[in-house]
Amino acid sequence: SEALNMLGAIRGAELRYKAADVNGVFAPNLNVLDSEFPGFGLPPSVVWTYGVNATHGTANRIGSAIAKTLTINLGTGCLGSTGANVGNTYGVAGNAC
């Protein structure tokens, strides 16, 4: 799925950012990473929105009856999900890592 590919790319870019950062922290947003993502250098996706926080990358499904959020732990690479049937739909564990 688009979201799983993007989450992997976000994690890769975040690991490169952290390795180069003098404080060893992940990027505060997708705009400062060395890659482009839908809505951040590329046209927005009609299906997903993407973001990051201090520990996770996120993909949020737009306008779907199926929920909704896939996450990747930036440090460990663990994939998680939240929302009804999201694990069954995307094959990702039904909890956050």
MODELLER restraints for C-alpha pairs under 7 A, 6 or more apart:
rsr = mdl.restraints
at = mdl.atoms
rsr.add(forms.Gaussian(group=physical.xy_distance, feature=features.Distance(at['CA:3:A'], at['CA:48:A']), mean=6.92, stdev=0.5))
rsr.add(forms.Gaussian(group=physical.xy_distance, feature=features.Distance(at['CA:3:A'], at['CA:59:A']), mean=6.03, stdev=0.5))
rsr.add(forms.Gaussian(group=physical.xy_distance, feature=features.Distance(at['CA:7:A'], at['CA:57:A']), mean=6.32, stdev=0.5))
rsr.add(forms.Gaussian(group=physical.xy_distance, feature=features.Distance(at['CA:7:A'], at['CA:72:A']), mean=6.35, stdev=0.5))
rsr.add(forms.Gaussian(group=physical.xy_distance, feature=features.Distance(at['CA:10:A'], at['CA:57:A']), mean=6.72, stdev=0.5))
rsr.add(forms.Gaussian(group=physical.xy_distance, feature=features.Distance(at['CA:11:A'], at['CA:74:A']), mean=5.41, stdev=0.5))
rsr.add(forms.Gaussian(group=physical.xy_distance, feature=features.Distance(at['CA:13:A'], at['CA:33:A']), mean=6.06, stdev=0.5))
rsr.add(forms.Gaussian(group=physical.xy_distance, feature=features.Distance(at['CA:13:A'], at['CA:34:A']), mean=6.30, stdev=0.5))
rsr.add(forms.Gaussian(group=physical.xy_distance, feature=features.Distance(at['CA:13:A'], at['CA:35:A']), mean=6.49, stdev=0.5))
rsr.add(forms.Gaussian(group=physical.xy_distance, feature=features.Distance(at['CA:14:A'], at['CA:26:A']), mean=5.77, stdev=0.5))
rsr.add(forms.Gaussian(group=physical.xy_distance, feature=features.Distance(at['CA:14:A'], at['CA:27:A']), mean=6.29, stdev=0.5))
rsr.add(forms.Gaussian(group=physical.xy_distance, feature=features.Distance(at['CA:14:A'], at['CA:33:A']), mean=6.88, stdev=0.5))
rsr.add(forms.Gaussian(group=physical.xy_distance, feature=features.Distance(at['CA:17:A'], at['CA:26:A']), mean=6.41, stdev=0.5))
rsr.add(forms.Gaussian(group=physical.xy_distance, feature=features.Distance(at['CA:17:A'], at['CA:27:A']), mean=6.47, stdev=0.5))
rsr.add(forms.Gaussian(group=physical.xy_distance, feature=features.Distance(at['CA:17:A'], at['CA:33:A']), mean=6.65, stdev=0.5))
rsr.add(forms.Gaussian(group=physical.xy_distance, feature=features.Distance(at['CA:18:A'], at['CA:24:A']), mean=4.99, stdev=0.5))
rsr.add(forms.Gaussian(group=physical.xy_distance, feature=features.Distance(at['CA:18:A'], at['CA:25:A']), mean=5.07, stdev=0.5))
rsr.add(forms.Gaussian(group=physical.xy_distance, feature=features.Distance(at['CA:18:A'], at['CA:26:A']), mean=4.96, stdev=0.5))
rsr.add(forms.Gaussian(group=physical.xy_distance, feature=features.Distance(at['CA:26:A'], at['CA:54:A']), mean=6.34, stdev=0.5))
rsr.add(forms.Gaussian(group=physical.xy_distance, feature=features.Distance(at['CA:27:A'], at['CA:33:A']), mean=7.00, stdev=0.5))
rsr.add(forms.Gaussian(group=physical.xy_distance, feature=features.Distance(at['CA:28:A'], at['CA:52:A']), mean=6.93, stdev=0.5))
rsr.add(forms.Gaussian(group=physical.xy_distance, feature=features.Distance(at['CA:28:A'], at['CA:53:A']), mean=6.34, stdev=0.5))
rsr.add(forms.Gaussian(group=physical.xy_distance, feature=features.Distance(at['CA:28:A'], at['CA:54:A']), mean=6.64, stdev=0.5))
rsr.add(forms.Gaussian(group=physical.xy_distance, feature=features.Distance(at['CA:29:A'], at['CA:51:A']), mean=6.82, stdev=0.5))
rsr.add(forms.Gaussian(group=physical.xy_distance, feature=features.Distance(at['CA:29:A'], at['CA:52:A']), mean=5.79, stdev=0.5))
rsr.add(forms.Gaussian(group=physical.xy_distance, feature=features.Distance(at['CA:30:A'], at['CA:40:A']), mean=6.55, stdev=0.5))
rsr.add(forms.Gaussian(group=physical.xy_distance, feature=features.Distance(at['CA:30:A'], at['CA:51:A']), mean=6.53, stdev=0.5))
rsr.add(forms.Gaussian(group=physical.xy_distance, feature=features.Distance(at['CA:30:A'], at['CA:52:A']), mean=6.81, stdev=0.5))
rsr.add(forms.Gaussian(group=physical.xy_distance, feature=features.Distance(at['CA:31:A'], at['CA:40:A']), mean=5.96, stdev=0.5))
rsr.add(forms.Gaussian(group=physical.xy_distance, feature=features.Distance(at['CA:36:A'], at['CA:42:A']), mean=6.03, stdev=0.5))
rsr.add(forms.Gaussian(group=physical.xy_distance, feature=features.Distance(at['CA:38:A'], at['CA:44:A']), mean=4.46, stdev=0.5))
rsr.add(forms.Gaussian(group=physical.xy_distance, feature=features.Distance(at['CA:38:A'], at['CA:45:A']), mean=5.51, stdev=0.5))
rsr.add(forms.Gaussian(group=physical.xy_distance, feature=features.Distance(at['CA:39:A'], at['CA:45:A']), mean=6.91, stdev=0.5))
rsr.add(forms.Gaussian(group=physical.xy_distance, feature=features.Distance(at['CA:47:A'], at['CA:61:A']), mean=5.92, stdev=0.5))
rsr.add(forms.Gaussian(group=physical.xy_distance, feature=features.Distance(at['CA:47:A'], at['CA:62:A']), mean=5.23, stdev=0.5))
rsr.add(forms.Gaussian(group=physical.xy_distance, feature=features.Distance(at['CA:48:A'], at['CA:59:A']), mean=6.11, stdev=0.5))
rsr.add(forms.Gaussian(group=physical.xy_distance, feature=features.Distance(at['CA:48:A'], at['CA:60:A']), mean=5.42, stdev=0.5))
rsr.add(forms.Gaussian(group=physical.xy_distance, feature=features.Distance(at['CA:48:A'], at['CA:61:A']), mean=4.67, stdev=0.5))
rsr.add(forms.Gaussian(group=physical.xy_distance, feature=features.Distance(at['CA:48:A'], at['CA:62:A']), mean=5.42, stdev=0.5))
rsr.add(forms.Gaussian(group=physical.xy_distance, feature=features.Distance(at['CA:49:A'], at['CA:59:A']), mean=5.62, stdev=0.5))
rsr.add(forms.Gaussian(group=physical.xy_distance, feature=features.Distance(at['CA:49:A'], at['CA:60:A']), mean=5.22, stdev=0.5))
rsr.add(forms.Gaussian(group=physical.xy_distance, feature=features.Distance(at['CA:49:A'], at['CA:61:A']), mean=6.70, stdev=0.5))
rsr.add(forms.Gaussian(group=physical.xy_distance, feature=features.Distance(at['CA:50:A'], at['CA:58:A']), mean=5.57, stdev=0.5))
rsr.add(forms.Gaussian(group=physical.xy_distance, feature=features.Distance(at['CA:50:A'], at['CA:59:A']), mean=4.65, stdev=0.5))
rsr.add(forms.Gaussian(group=physical.xy_distance, feature=features.Distance(at['CA:50:A'], at['CA:60:A']), mean=6.45, stdev=0.5))
rsr.add(forms.Gaussian(group=physical.xy_distance, feature=features.Distance(at['CA:51:A'], at['CA:57:A']), mean=5.81, stdev=0.5))
rsr.add(forms.Gaussian(group=physical.xy_distance, feature=features.Distance(at['CA:51:A'], at['CA:58:A']), mean=5.21, stdev=0.5))
rsr.add(forms.Gaussian(group=physical.xy_distance, feature=features.Distance(at['CA:51:A'], at['CA:59:A']), mean=6.75, stdev=0.5))
rsr.add(forms.Gaussian(group=physical.xy_distance, feature=features.Distance(at['CA:52:A'], at['CA:58:A']), mean=5.91, stdev=0.5))
rsr.add(forms.Gaussian(group=physical.xy_distance, feature=features.Distance(at['CA:55:A'], at['CA:73:A']), mean=6.04, stdev=0.5))
rsr.add(forms.Gaussian(group=physical.xy_distance, feature=features.Distance(at['CA:55:A'], at['CA:74:A']), mean=5.63, stdev=0.5))
rsr.add(forms.Gaussian(group=physical.xy_distance, feature=features.Distance(at['CA:56:A'], at['CA:71:A']), mean=6.33, stdev=0.5))
rsr.add(forms.Gaussian(group=physical.xy_distance, feature=features.Distance(at['CA:56:A'], at['CA:72:A']), mean=5.43, stdev=0.5))
rsr.add(forms.Gaussian(group=physical.xy_distance, feature=features.Distance(at['CA:56:A'], at['CA:73:A']), mean=4.58, stdev=0.5))
rsr.add(forms.Gaussian(group=physical.xy_distance, feature=features.Distance(at['CA:56:A'], at['CA:74:A']), mean=5.17, stdev=0.5))
rsr.add(forms.Gaussian(group=physical.xy_distance, feature=features.Distance(at['CA:57:A'], at['CA:71:A']), mean=5.57, stdev=0.5))
rsr.add(forms.Gaussian(group=physical.xy_distance, feature=features.Distance(at['CA:57:A'], at['CA:72:A']), mean=5.20, stdev=0.5))
rsr.add(forms.Gaussian(group=physical.xy_distance, feature=features.Distance(at['CA:57:A'], at['CA:73:A']), mean=6.63, stdev=0.5))
rsr.add(forms.Gaussian(group=physical.xy_distance, feature=features.Distance(at['CA:57:A'], at['CA:74:A']), mean=6.57, stdev=0.5))
rsr.add(forms.Gaussian(group=physical.xy_distance, feature=features.Distance(at['CA:58:A'], at['CA:69:A']), mean=6.79, stdev=0.5))
rsr.add(forms.Gaussian(group=physical.xy_distance, feature=features.Distance(at['CA:58:A'], at['CA:70:A']), mean=5.78, stdev=0.5))
rsr.add(forms.Gaussian(group=physical.xy_distance, feature=features.Distance(at['CA:58:A'], at['CA:71:A']), mean=4.53, stdev=0.5))
rsr.add(forms.Gaussian(group=physical.xy_distance, feature=features.Distance(at['CA:58:A'], at['CA:72:A']), mean=6.61, stdev=0.5))
rsr.add(forms.Gaussian(group=physical.xy_distance, feature=features.Distance(at['CA:59:A'], at['CA:69:A']), mean=5.64, stdev=0.5))
rsr.add(forms.Gaussian(group=physical.xy_distance, feature=features.Distance(at['CA:59:A'], at['CA:70:A']), mean=5.15, stdev=0.5))
rsr.add(forms.Gaussian(group=physical.xy_distance, feature=features.Distance(at['CA:59:A'], at['CA:71:A']), mean=6.37, stdev=0.5))
rsr.add(forms.Gaussian(group=physical.xy_distance, feature=features.Distance(at['CA:60:A'], at['CA:68:A']), mean=5.53, stdev=0.5))
rsr.add(forms.Gaussian(group=physical.xy_distance, feature=features.Distance(at['CA:60:A'], at['CA:69:A']), mean=4.52, stdev=0.5))
rsr.add(forms.Gaussian(group=physical.xy_distance, feature=features.Distance(at['CA:60:A'], at['CA:70:A']), mean=6.54, stdev=0.5))
rsr.add(forms.Gaussian(group=physical.xy_distance, feature=features.Distance(at['CA:61:A'], at['CA:67:A']), mean=6.88, stdev=0.5))
rsr.add(forms.Gaussian(group=physical.xy_distance, feature=features.Distance(at['CA:61:A'], at['CA:68:A']), mean=4.82, stdev=0.5))
rsr.add(forms.Gaussian(group=physical.xy_distance, feature=features.Distance(at['CA:61:A'], at['CA:69:A']), mean=6.28, stdev=0.5))
rsr.add(forms.Gaussian(group=physical.xy_distance, feature=features.Distance(at['CA:66:A'], at['CA:84:A']), mean=6.47, stdev=0.5))
rsr.add(forms.Gaussian(group=physical.xy_distance, feature=features.Distance(at['CA:66:A'], at['CA:85:A']), mean=6.84, stdev=0.5))
rsr.add(forms.Gaussian(group=physical.xy_distance, feature=features.Distance(at['CA:66:A'], at['CA:86:A']), mean=6.60, stdev=0.5))
rsr.add(forms.Gaussian(group=physical.xy_distance, feature=features.Distance(at['CA:67:A'], at['CA:82:A']), mean=6.93, stdev=0.5))
rsr.add(forms.Gaussian(group=physical.xy_distance, feature=features.Distance(at['CA:67:A'], at['CA:83:A']), mean=4.45, stdev=0.5))
rsr.add(forms.Gaussian(group=physical.xy_distance, feature=features.Distance(at['CA:67:A'], at['CA:84:A']), mean=5.51, stdev=0.5))
rsr.add(forms.Gaussian(group=physical.xy_distance, feature=features.Distance(at['CA:67:A'], at['CA:86:A']), mean=5.73, stdev=0.5))
rsr.add(forms.Gaussian(group=physical.xy_distance, feature=features.Distance(at['CA:68:A'], at['CA:82:A']), mean=6.40, stdev=0.5))
rsr.add(forms.Gaussian(group=physical.xy_distance, feature=features.Distance(at['CA:68:A'], at['CA:83:A']), mean=5.57, stdev=0.5))
rsr.add(forms.Gaussian(group=physical.xy_distance, feature=features.Distance(at['CA:68:A'], at['CA:86:A']), mean=6.58, stdev=0.5))
rsr.add(forms.Gaussian(group=physical.xy_distance, feature=features.Distance(at['CA:69:A'], at['CA:81:A']), mean=5.53, stdev=0.5))
rsr.add(forms.Gaussian(group=physical.xy_distance, feature=features.Distance(at['CA:69:A'], at['CA:82:A']), mean=5.35, stdev=0.5))
rsr.add(forms.Gaussian(group=physical.xy_distance, feature=features.Distance(at['CA:69:A'], at['CA:83:A']), mean=6.83, stdev=0.5))
rsr.add(forms.Gaussian(group=physical.xy_distance, feature=features.Distance(at['CA:70:A'], at['CA:80:A']), mean=5.79, stdev=0.5))
rsr.add(forms.Gaussian(group=physical.xy_distance, feature=features.Distance(at['CA:70:A'], at['CA:81:A']), mean=4.39, stdev=0.5))
rsr.add(forms.Gaussian(group=physical.xy_distance, feature=features.Distance(at['CA:70:A'], at['CA:82:A']), mean=6.69, stdev=0.5))
rsr.add(forms.Gaussian(group=physical.xy_distance, feature=features.Distance(at['CA:71:A'], at['CA:79:A']), mean=5.65, stdev=0.5))
rsr.add(forms.Gaussian(group=physical.xy_distance, feature=features.Distance(at['CA:71:A'], at['CA:80:A']), mean=5.08, stdev=0.5))
rsr.add(forms.Gaussian(group=physical.xy_distance, feature=features.Distance(at['CA:71:A'], at['CA:81:A']), mean=5.94, stdev=0.5))
rsr.add(forms.Gaussian(group=physical.xy_distance, feature=features.Distance(at['CA:71:A'], at['CA:96:A']), mean=6.83, stdev=0.5))
rsr.add(forms.Gaussian(group=physical.xy_distance, feature=features.Distance(at['CA:72:A'], at['CA:78:A']), mean=5.57, stdev=0.5))
rsr.add(forms.Gaussian(group=physical.xy_distance, feature=features.Distance(at['CA:72:A'], at['CA:79:A']), mean=4.56, stdev=0.5))
rsr.add(forms.Gaussian(group=physical.xy_distance, feature=features.Distance(at['CA:72:A'], at['CA:80:A']), mean=6.35, stdev=0.5))
rsr.add(forms.Gaussian(group=physical.xy_distance, feature=features.Distance(at['CA:73:A'], at['CA:79:A']), mean=6.57, stdev=0.5))
rsr.add(forms.Gaussian(group=physical.xy_distance, feature=features.Distance(at['CA:73:A'], at['CA:97:A']), mean=6.27, stdev=0.5))
rsr.add(forms.Gaussian(group=physical.xy_distance, feature=features.Distance(at['CA:78:A'], at['CA:97:A']), mean=5.86, stdev=0.5))
rsr.add(forms.Gaussian(group=physical.xy_distance, feature=features.Distance(at['CA:79:A'], at['CA:92:A']), mean=6.44, stdev=0.5))
rsr.add(forms.Gaussian(group=physical.xy_distance, feature=features.Distance(at['CA:79:A'], at['CA:93:A']), mean=6.94, stdev=0.5))
rsr.add(forms.Gaussian(group=physical.xy_distance, feature=features.Distance(at['CA:79:A'], at['CA:97:A']), mean=6.49, stdev=0.5))
rsr.add(forms.Gaussian(group=physical.xy_distance, feature=features.Distance(at['CA:80:A'], at['CA:92:A']), mean=5.96, stdev=0.5))
rsr.add(forms.Gaussian(group=physical.xy_distance, feature=features.Distance(at['CA:80:A'], at['CA:93:A']), mean=5.28, stdev=0.5))
rsr.add(forms.Gaussian(group=physical.xy_distance, feature=features.Distance(at['CA:80:A'], at['CA:94:A']), mean=6.10, stdev=0.5))
rsr.add(forms.Gaussian(group=physical.xy_distance, feature=features.Distance(at['CA:80:A'], at['CA:95:A']), mean=5.08, stdev=0.5))
rsr.add(forms.Gaussian(group=physical.xy_distance, feature=features.Distance(at['CA:80:A'], at['CA:96:A']), mean=4.32, stdev=0.5))
rsr.add(forms.Gaussian(group=physical.xy_distance, feature=features.Distance(at['CA:80:A'], at['CA:97:A']), mean=5.55, stdev=0.5))
rsr.add(forms.Gaussian(group=physical.xy_distance, feature=features.Distance(at['CA:81:A'], at['CA:87:A']), mean=6.43, stdev=0.5))
rsr.add(forms.Gaussian(group=physical.xy_distance, feature=features.Distance(at['CA:81:A'], at['CA:92:A']), mean=6.34, stdev=0.5))
rsr.add(forms.Gaussian(group=physical.xy_distance, feature=features.Distance(at['CA:81:A'], at['CA:93:A']), mean=6.17, stdev=0.5))
rsr.add(forms.Gaussian(group=physical.xy_distance, feature=features.Distance(at['CA:81:A'], at['CA:94:A']), mean=4.97, stdev=0.5))
rsr.add(forms.Gaussian(group=physical.xy_distance, feature=features.Distance(at['CA:81:A'], at['CA:95:A']), mean=5.14, stdev=0.5))
rsr.add(forms.Gaussian(group=physical.xy_distance, feature=features.Distance(at['CA:81:A'], at['CA:96:A']), mean=5.70, stdev=0.5))
rsr.add(forms.Gaussian(group=physical.xy_distance, feature=features.Distance(at['CA:82:A'], at['CA:94:A']), mean=5.92, stdev=0.5))
rsr.add(forms.Gaussian(group=physical.xy_distance, feature=features.Distance(at['CA:82:A'], at['CA:95:A']), mean=5.84, stdev=0.5))
rsr.add(forms.Gaussian(group=physical.xy_distance, feature=features.Distance(at['CA:82:A'], at['CA:96:A']), mean=6.94, stdev=0.5))
rsr.add(forms.Gaussian(group=physical.xy_distance, feature=features.Distance(at['CA:86:A'], at['CA:94:A']), mean=6.73, stdev=0.5))
rsr.add(forms.Gaussian(group=physical.xy_distance, feature=features.Distance(at['CA:87:A'], at['CA:93:A']), mean=5.32, stdev=0.5))
rsr.add(forms.Gaussian(group=physical.xy_distance, feature=features.Distance(at['CA:87:A'], at['CA:94:A']), mean=4.86, stdev=0.5))
